[in-house]
Amino acid sequence: MEENNGALPTKVGFWSKFKNFLFQDITVELTPAQQRVEDEINEFLHQEITWQGVKGFLFQEIKF
């Protein structure tokens, strides 16, 4: 027989189930091509933004 050291069994409530569902660990495996695209997107999103770069973009010469 299993010993429970005096602890009473507990009923799992709605919020516990909801929290466990919301914060579950999810593992996604990517193909090498998908990984390459993900790496490029990540690199683009985390590139360093400097005032010189923003200024150069905003005040670039526009020719029609």
Buried (B, 14 or more C-beta within 10 A) or exposed (E): EEEEEEEEEEEEEEEEEEEEEEEEEEEEEEEEEEEEEEEEEEEEEEEEEEEEEEEEEEEEEEEE
